């Protein structure tokens, strides 16, 4: 039975529209008719996806240019405000980053329009960003956000970090969900738990890739041996394959492999920072003399020269930490730049984005957190071949229904890259639906009183 009132909402930083999907699923199941009265998004690719899947509605651009008088009255604000400024994958500048300050657009609209409630989503790193002390449960950035929502805007606020794999998704993705209403806290506990693994969302029989990279990979490993393997040179472990393991850049002797494996581990030890006279960096370039302290062989320089020539190792300066100051609020962020006053050393050259594939997904497990920067290099074993993750599989890993289409992005490599970028920044629809269901219960009690 439908409730008489039509609920109106706005969708800010809309992306693919995942928050509105979960919200409308929950409230329509609770008997409410919903209407989106404002969608704000600036990415052309996202606007294209929104138009394709939600019709030719009016999609506004930059929310900072929209006056509150231009926004129709509404009941709920939905926003996955940009998270790069708070994420581990970004530089963690927080409110120093213009993307970080976009939370204040949420504040501005809540203050002027006074809707009944809101759902906000962001990365887990927002909780502890800019902590004064390591033992603090929340940092100054999130404390500021809570102070604004609770003390200044007078909303009853609940928040919790939830993992998508507990909500029937084949992806582990921890995100913070912040929910508020004008009169009652929303419980974010006792959710029904469901479990899926990657094979539950896989497509079967798609075209696979044949390249020198895949030929070398299958020459050394059976397809099933690749399940769950990472392919990157700057990390070790039994679940990691290095470029020298498959001789991607040319033949490597057993002794050179031993040298590379030793350098891989030793370069990350913190005592080298004191010896070199630089702030510790995760992966220090070491001179041949320093390498001899843990790998002393007669032909060391010859081997290092050969590995540099083939591209397994690079000669580079260590990097120094440069503090970026924000005098207004005394908060800091930093970057690293080469310190040319220090001698060059040898370092592993290839990061995790240096190869056609950087991780092979296991059909029997959940996937790791999917992020925009590496979604295009996720591999899937399909009928004993290797291919990239499809956009349909990506949509399913975030809980989008199969009617949702990104087909327009599958026609070119540029389109695929745009599709991966959109997916890497989207939300988990079933988690939003579960959170919105709790919000709908509170709203129904309010309207029934």
MIVOLUM-213000 format. One record per residue (C-alpha): residue number from 1; x, y, z; residue in one letter. Coordinates in Angstrom, 3 decimals. Layout:
// MIVOLUM-213000
NUM|X|Y|Z|A $
...
//
This chain:
// MIVOLUM-213000
1|0.000|0.000|0.000|X $
2|1.390|3.363|-1.031|X $
3|1.691|6.178|1.456|X $
4|-0.047|9.348|0.364|X $
5|2.974|11.601|0.638|X $
6|5.510|11.639|-2.173|X $
7|9.001|11.865|-0.729|X $
8|11.341|14.278|-2.457|X $
9|15.109|14.048|-2.331|X $
10|18.230|15.586|-3.864|X $
11|21.253|13.624|-5.044|X $
12|24.565|15.489|-4.741|X $
13|27.892|14.324|-6.241|X $
14|25.643|11.707|-7.808|X $
15|28.200|9.655|-9.745|X $
16|26.402|6.620|-11.164|X $
17|23.371|7.252|-8.942|X $
18|24.028|4.389|-6.541|X $
19|22.845|6.238|-3.435|X $
20|19.541|7.177|-5.037|X $
21|19.088|3.582|-6.189|X $
22|19.505|2.151|-2.692|X $
23|17.410|4.944|-1.184|X $
24|14.489|4.528|-3.580|X $
25|14.598|0.729|-3.271|X $
26|14.220|1.007|0.513|X $
27|11.568|3.727|0.620|X $
28|9.471|2.311|-2.214|X $
29|9.515|-1.065|-0.475|X $
30|8.287|0.764|2.630|X $
31|5.376|2.088|0.575|X $
32|6.561|5.563|-0.349|X $
33|6.623|7.150|-3.762|X $
34|9.863|9.049|-4.335|X $
35|10.941|11.885|-6.589|X $
36|14.410|13.271|-7.225|X $
37|14.060|17.066|-7.467|X $
38|17.747|17.854|-8.013|X $
39|20.713|15.858|-9.292|X $
40|24.164|17.463|-9.168|X $
41|27.177|15.999|-10.963|X $
42|30.095|17.502|-12.890|X $
43|31.733|14.524|-14.644|X $
44|30.519|14.255|-18.260|X $
45|30.790|10.447|-18.173|X $
46|28.694|10.248|-15.001|X $
47|26.090|12.602|-16.475|X $
48|25.905|10.341|-19.525|X $
49|25.341|7.264|-17.316|X $
50|22.725|9.059|-15.216|X $
51|20.820|10.202|-18.303|X $
52|20.904|6.706|-19.807|X $
53|19.640|4.964|-16.687|X $
54|17.310|7.488|-15.084|X $
55|15.908|9.265|-18.122|X $
56|16.247|12.736|-19.563|X $
57|15.939|14.536|-16.273|X $
58|17.501|17.881|-15.518|X $
59|20.991|17.266|-14.174|X $
60|22.633|20.314|-12.702|X $
61|26.394|20.790|-12.693|X $
62|28.667|22.207|-10.019|X $
63|26.751|22.393|-6.729|X $
64|28.896|25.329|-5.607|X $
65|27.218|27.462|-8.296|X $
66|23.650|26.557|-7.321|X $
67|21.906|28.921|-4.929|X $
68|19.625|27.336|-2.336|X $
69|16.734|29.406|-3.694|X $
70|17.035|27.382|-6.906|X $
71|16.565|24.075|-5.070|X $
72|12.962|22.881|-4.595|X $
73|11.969|21.875|-1.077|X $
74|12.844|18.269|-0.310|X $
75|12.744|15.690|2.477|X $
76|16.125|13.951|2.225|X $
77|19.616|14.899|1.096|X $
78|21.816|12.171|-0.386|X $
79|25.517|12.763|-0.916|X $
80|28.626|10.710|-1.476|X $
81|30.753|13.819|-1.166|X $
82|34.181|13.455|-2.814|X $
83|36.447|11.205|-0.819|X $
84|39.877|11.464|-2.451|X $
85|40.962|14.128|0.026|X $
86|40.468|11.660|2.901|X $
87|41.402|8.325|1.311|X $
88|44.580|6.307|1.657|X $
89|44.764|6.179|-2.155|X $
90|44.868|9.995|-2.245|X $
91|47.271|12.352|-0.495|X $
92|45.010|12.729|2.556|X $
93|44.910|16.526|2.566|X $
94|41.363|16.622|3.929|X $
95|39.911|20.096|4.209|X $
96|43.094|21.484|2.604|X $
97|41.899|19.919|-0.656|X $
98|39.133|21.670|-2.584|X $
99|37.361|18.309|-2.854|X $
100|37.455|18.033|0.923|X $
101|35.768|21.396|1.341|X $
102|32.758|20.177|-0.656|X $
103|31.314|18.892|2.618|X $
104|30.567|22.513|3.366|X $
105|28.187|22.518|0.386|X $
106|26.261|19.803|2.210|X $
107|26.278|21.997|5.322|X $
108|25.096|25.029|3.354|X $
109|22.115|23.224|1.864|X $
110|21.118|21.481|5.094|X $
111|21.217|24.818|6.905|X $
112|19.111|26.667|4.348|X $
113|16.612|23.965|3.342|X $
114|16.248|22.021|6.627|X $
115|15.213|18.650|5.145|X $
116|14.080|15.940|7.535|X $
117|17.120|13.756|7.020|X $
118|20.203|12.768|5.058|X $
119|22.479|9.900|4.092|X $
120|26.180|10.612|3.531|X $
121|28.803|8.114|2.386|X $
122|32.579|8.370|2.399|X $
123|35.803|6.398|2.738|X $
124|36.758|4.731|5.999|X $
125|39.808|7.009|6.225|X $
126|37.568|9.978|6.955|X $
127|37.069|8.667|10.510|X $
128|40.703|8.966|11.588|X $
129|41.940|11.646|9.212|X $
130|44.055|14.332|10.902|X $
131|44.222|12.700|14.346|X $
132|46.108|14.678|16.966|X $
133|47.114|11.448|18.739|X $
134|47.400|7.922|17.290|X $
135|45.095|6.550|19.992|X $
136|42.248|8.936|19.134|X $
137|39.216|7.085|17.747|X $
138|38.336|9.898|15.364|X $
139|40.387|12.676|13.845|X $
140|39.874|16.422|13.726|X $
141|38.329|16.362|10.242|X $
142|35.515|14.005|11.209|X $
143|35.091|15.747|14.564|X $
144|34.489|18.972|12.655|X $
145|31.886|17.283|10.456|X $
146|30.040|15.808|13.444|X $
147|30.149|19.133|15.291|X $
148|28.556|20.875|12.325|X $
149|25.842|18.256|11.837|X $
150|24.975|17.765|15.513|X $
151|25.791|20.957|17.389|X $
152|25.289|23.596|14.736|X $
153|22.589|22.082|12.523|X $
154|20.903|20.159|15.368|X $
155|20.480|16.831|13.590|X $
156|20.360|13.504|15.437|X $
157|23.322|11.748|13.834|X $
158|24.415|8.114|13.649|X $
159|27.455|6.783|11.829|X $
160|29.175|3.484|11.285|X $
161|31.826|1.869|9.098|X $
162|30.214|-1.049|7.253|X $
163|31.820|-3.735|5.081|X $
164|29.952|-4.482|1.855|X $
165|30.818|-8.200|1.916|X $
166|28.345|-8.624|4.797|X $
167|25.530|-7.261|2.630|X $
168|25.541|-9.870|-0.127|X $
169|28.288|-8.329|-2.250|X $
170|31.330|-10.202|-3.541|X $
171|33.566|-7.250|-2.649|X $
172|35.128|-6.205|0.654|X $
173|34.632|-2.451|0.844|X $
174|34.688|-0.575|4.139|X $
175|32.895|2.757|3.979|X $
176|31.499|5.155|6.535|X $
177|27.766|5.841|6.436|X $
178|26.468|8.949|8.202|X $
179|22.723|9.243|8.743|X $
180|20.758|12.007|10.404|X $
181|17.204|13.122|11.082|X $
182|15.701|16.108|12.847|X $
183|14.240|14.135|15.736|X $
184|15.600|10.581|16.179|X $
185|18.853|8.684|15.836|X $
186|18.827|5.897|13.263|X $
187|20.125|2.518|14.421|X $
188|22.958|1.224|12.254|X $
189|23.145|-2.206|13.887|X $
190|21.629|-5.677|13.456|X $
191|21.696|-5.789|9.686|X $
192|20.882|-9.092|7.999|X $
193|24.109|-10.682|6.784|X $
194|24.479|-12.304|3.358|X $
195|27.513|-13.812|1.639|X $
196|28.599|-14.031|-1.998|X $
197|31.886|-14.727|-3.778|X $
198|33.154|-13.567|-7.155|X $
199|31.893|-16.607|-9.107|X $
200|28.346|-15.522|-8.163|X $
201|28.699|-12.397|-10.328|X $
202|31.072|-13.673|-13.047|X $
203|30.319|-13.664|-16.731|X $
204|31.507|-16.774|-18.574|X $
205|32.863|-17.105|-22.104|X $
206|33.974|-13.541|-22.776|X $
207|36.938|-12.924|-25.125|X $
208|40.310|-13.415|-23.445|X $
209|43.611|-11.699|-24.163|X $
210|46.606|-13.135|-25.962|X $
211|49.786|-11.159|-25.494|X $
212|53.412|-11.692|-24.617|X $
213|52.491|-10.945|-20.993|X $
214|49.787|-13.638|-20.831|X $
215|51.952|-16.131|-22.738|X $
216|54.784|-15.720|-20.234|X $
217|52.314|-15.952|-17.354|X $
218|50.719|-19.202|-18.577|X $
219|54.141|-20.598|-19.426|X $
220|55.003|-20.514|-15.721|X $
221|51.590|-21.025|-14.069|X $
222|48.418|-23.057|-14.615|X $
223|45.230|-20.928|-14.755|X $
224|44.012|-22.192|-11.372|X $
225|47.410|-21.361|-9.820|X $
226|46.794|-17.710|-10.650|X $
227|43.633|-17.388|-8.537|X $
228|44.087|-14.558|-6.031|X $
229|47.619|-13.699|-7.182|X $
230|48.892|-10.120|-7.217|X $
231|51.341|-9.101|-9.938|X $
232|53.613|-6.308|-8.797|X $
233|57.296|-5.828|-8.152|X $
234|57.354|-3.676|-5.025|X $
235|55.761|-6.203|-2.662|X $
236|56.515|-9.793|-1.766|X $
237|54.665|-12.732|-0.250|X $
238|53.515|-16.124|-1.504|X $
239|50.500|-14.590|-3.269|X $
240|52.599|-12.174|-5.331|X $
241|54.198|-12.692|-8.739|X $
242|57.097|-10.454|-9.808|X $
243|58.065|-9.490|-13.337|X $
244|61.326|-11.398|-12.894|X $
245|59.416|-14.561|-11.954|X $
246|58.069|-14.680|-15.516|X $
247|61.105|-12.912|-17.047|X $
248|58.893|-10.212|-18.514|X $
249|61.780|-7.858|-19.261|X $
250|64.284|-10.455|-20.291|X $
251|66.177|-13.409|-18.897|X $
252|67.153|-13.270|-15.222|X $
253|69.660|-15.673|-13.670|X $
254|68.859|-17.426|-10.407|X $
255|71.464|-15.265|-8.681|X $
256|69.866|-12.086|-10.054|X $
257|66.465|-13.284|-8.811|X $
258|67.981|-13.805|-5.367|X $
259|69.400|-10.285|-5.505|X $
260|66.053|-8.778|-6.535|X $
261|64.190|-10.646|-3.788|X $
262|66.751|-9.534|-1.193|X $
263|66.600|-5.904|-2.349|X $
264|62.799|-6.051|-2.335|X $
265|62.743|-6.868|1.376|X $
266|65.763|-4.875|2.584|X $
267|64.784|-1.560|0.956|X $
268|61.741|-1.284|3.224|X $
269|63.657|-1.465|6.518|X $
270|63.511|1.754|8.504|X $
271|67.133|1.829|9.654|X $
272|68.234|2.907|6.177|X $
273|66.559|6.278|6.720|X $
274|68.939|7.094|9.567|X $
275|71.948|5.849|7.613|X $
276|71.046|7.855|4.510|X $
277|69.917|10.886|6.501|X $
278|66.350|11.187|5.256|X $
279|62.823|10.743|6.574|X $
280|61.790|7.113|6.211|X $
281|60.180|6.220|2.900|X $
282|58.561|2.903|2.060|X $
283|61.112|1.584|-0.409|X $
284|64.503|3.245|-0.054|X $
285|67.005|3.233|-2.962|X $
286|70.254|1.647|-1.763|X $
287|73.780|2.131|-3.095|X $
288|75.867|-0.858|-4.174|X $
289|77.942|-0.484|-0.980|X $
290|74.773|-0.654|1.130|X $
291|73.503|-3.643|-0.857|X $
292|76.787|-5.456|-0.172|X $
293|75.963|-5.453|3.544|X $
294|73.233|-8.036|2.881|X $
295|74.138|-9.421|-0.568|X $
296|77.903|-9.552|-0.965|X $
297|78.900|-11.206|-4.236|X $
298|81.871|-10.538|-6.481|X $
299|79.857|-9.572|-9.574|X $
300|77.301|-7.354|-7.769|X $
301|77.932|-4.212|-9.838|X $
302|77.740|-6.224|-13.059|X $
303|74.396|-7.745|-12.028|X $
304|72.979|-4.373|-10.977|X $
305|73.992|-2.836|-14.298|X $
306|72.312|-5.702|-16.175|X $
307|69.105|-5.338|-14.135|X $
308|69.048|-1.572|-14.750|X $
309|69.579|-2.121|-18.463|X $
310|66.667|-4.576|-18.635|X $
311|64.400|-2.350|-16.551|X $
312|63.992|-4.433|-13.400|X $
313|65.900|-1.894|-11.283|X $
314|66.276|1.883|-11.497|X $
315|68.951|4.289|-10.233|X $
316|67.310|7.130|-8.323|X $
317|67.749|9.593|-5.479|X $
318|65.975|8.955|-2.164|X $
319|62.963|11.190|-1.610|X $
320|62.606|13.819|1.100|X $
321|59.379|14.785|2.796|X $
322|58.166|18.279|1.947|X $
323|55.541|19.665|4.292|X $
324|52.624|21.553|2.778|X $
325|51.284|23.964|5.384|X $
326|47.825|25.413|5.720|X $
327|48.358|28.472|7.888|X $
328|44.634|29.025|8.350|X $
329|44.038|25.985|10.533|X $
330|47.580|24.733|11.224|X $
331|46.931|21.368|9.597|X $
332|49.535|19.764|7.394|X $
333|49.945|17.438|4.466|X $
334|53.140|16.394|2.731|X $
335|54.606|15.253|-0.541|X $
336|57.873|13.512|-1.403|X $
337|60.353|14.801|-3.968|X $
338|63.823|13.501|-4.954|X $
339|66.623|14.752|-2.693|X $
340|69.440|15.413|-5.163|X $
341|71.892|16.094|-2.331|X $
342|71.858|12.356|-1.498|X $
343|73.619|9.713|-3.613|X $
344|71.601|7.685|-6.072|X $
345|70.740|4.130|-5.162|X $
346|69.183|1.073|-6.745|X $
347|65.462|0.520|-6.342|X $
348|62.805|-1.811|-7.672|X $
349|61.365|0.004|-10.658|X $
350|57.839|-1.261|-11.306|X $
351|54.856|-0.309|-9.175|X $
352|51.519|-2.078|-9.153|X $
353|50.197|-0.283|-12.237|X $
354|53.124|-1.255|-14.475|X $
355|51.608|-4.426|-15.918|X $
356|48.618|-5.417|-18.066|X $
357|47.176|-7.216|-15.045|X $
358|47.998|-6.498|-11.412|X $
359|45.675|-8.927|-9.643|X $
360|43.887|-12.093|-10.722|X $
361|40.543|-12.451|-8.956|X $
362|39.697|-15.732|-7.279|X $
363|36.183|-17.042|-8.082|X $
364|35.943|-18.595|-4.620|X $
365|36.635|-15.386|-2.696|X $
366|35.368|-11.829|-2.357|X $
367|37.346|-9.245|-4.279|X $
368|39.483|-6.650|-2.537|X $
369|38.237|-3.063|-2.447|X $
370|37.859|-1.846|-6.017|X $
371|39.421|1.569|-6.577|X $
372|39.444|3.641|-9.748|X $
373|43.201|3.633|-10.234|X $
374|43.547|-0.145|-10.623|X $
375|40.164|-1.506|-11.762|X $
376|41.380|-1.580|-15.363|X $
377|44.147|-4.024|-14.434|X $
378|42.055|-6.619|-12.572|X $
379|42.200|-10.015|-14.270|X $
380|39.642|-12.810|-14.532|X $
381|40.393|-16.418|-15.499|X $
382|37.694|-17.310|-18.036|X $
383|37.687|-20.762|-19.704|X $
384|41.431|-21.143|-19.030|X $
385|42.182|-17.739|-20.577|X $
386|42.788|-14.367|-18.969|X $
387|40.746|-11.217|-19.525|X $
388|39.957|-7.936|-17.841|X $
389|37.046|-7.449|-15.445|X $
390|33.928|-6.577|-17.433|X $
391|31.865|-3.486|-16.633|X $
392|28.866|-5.741|-15.969|X $
393|30.860|-7.687|-13.393|X $
394|31.959|-4.368|-11.915|X $
395|28.357|-3.207|-11.614|X $
396|27.389|-6.464|-9.922|X $
397|30.262|-6.145|-7.461|X $
398|28.674|-2.877|-6.330|X $
399|25.158|-4.326|-6.287|X $
400|23.716|-2.519|-9.285|X $
401|20.754|-4.320|-10.881|X $
402|21.292|-5.909|-14.287|X $
403|18.979|-3.387|-15.947|X $
404|21.553|-0.695|-15.186|X $
405|23.610|-0.159|-18.327|X $
406|27.128|1.013|-19.035|X $
407|27.020|-0.440|-22.535|X $
408|27.897|2.918|-24.100|X $
409|31.281|2.701|-22.349|X $
410|32.234|-0.715|-23.762|X $
411|32.868|0.371|-27.364|X $
412|36.357|1.874|-26.987|X $
413|39.285|1.580|-24.598|X $
414|38.754|5.204|-23.585|X $
415|35.141|4.384|-22.787|X $
416|36.162|1.353|-20.733|X $
417|38.624|3.468|-18.775|X $
418|35.882|6.004|-18.047|X $
419|33.585|3.177|-16.950|X $
420|36.218|1.770|-14.597|X $
421|36.781|5.238|-13.147|X $
422|33.062|5.689|-12.469|X $
423|32.803|2.270|-10.847|X $
424|35.867|2.796|-8.673|X $
425|34.233|5.880|-7.176|X $
426|30.682|4.594|-6.788|X $
427|28.811|3.239|-3.762|X $
428|27.569|-0.189|-2.729|X $
429|23.854|-0.148|-3.483|X $
430|22.730|-2.941|-1.073|X $
431|24.495|-1.240|1.849|X $
432|22.737|2.038|1.028|X $
433|19.441|0.161|0.771|X $
434|19.967|-1.425|4.198|X $
435|20.866|1.917|5.780|X $
436|17.934|3.635|4.049|X $
437|15.581|0.900|5.306|X $
438|16.530|1.848|8.872|X $
439|15.941|5.496|7.985|X $
440|12.524|4.643|6.504|X $
441|11.512|2.945|9.757|X $
442|12.286|6.126|11.686|X $
443|10.454|8.266|9.128|X $
444|7.368|6.051|9.276|X $
445|7.185|6.357|13.064|X $
446|7.362|10.125|12.668|X $
447|4.545|10.268|10.134|X $
448|2.378|7.849|12.116|X $
449|2.639|9.906|15.332|X $
//
